[in-house]
Amino acid sequence: MKITLGTFESGAAGTAREVLVDIQPPDPPDWQATIGSWFIVAPGQSPAWSCFALSAIHLRAIEGVKPALIKQPGATHEFILAALDPSRKPDPLDPDSWQFLTPLNLCEQLSLPSDAAAAKLLRICVLAVMKGTLWAEPMLIRAEGAVAILPAQLGRRISGGMK
């Protein structure tokens, strides 16, 4: 698998790098589901870690891969936000160093019209984390109600276009 870094975003709450993955045999076939992935450095989100991975995947069948577990009826995509274990020294160019801490910060299934819509929503989420309007830590997510409002509010922004 070849990893390159794409778009760089920054804001009051941190920085983010788009992680571009070029799947090549013998890479695991489940990586084909990846719509997009971002490496986020957001100091102040937690006293113990500052790196996070935010990714979106499609839930369609992939030959040779166990079917996705659809928890939300009609879901087409899943968004995953995970804090990364700081002892592994997470590096955006080395996904093997991305040891997800558990439980995951967010694992949300959505019904979206296309992979392009999922990619747009992923970028909106990254920009919101960078601005500090979307929190990466679970207690803050729940306190702000982001889990409940994320699909509805951001879904409307997708339909209305992104500036």
Protein Blocks (a to p, Z undefined) as FASTA:
>chain_A
ZZddddddddfkbccdddddddddfbdfklmmpmbdcddddehkamkbcbdcdddddfbd
cehiacdddfbghiabdcddddddfklopafklmklmccddddfbdcddddfbfklmmmm
mmmmmmmmmnopacfbfklmmmnommmmmmmmmmmmmmnopZZ
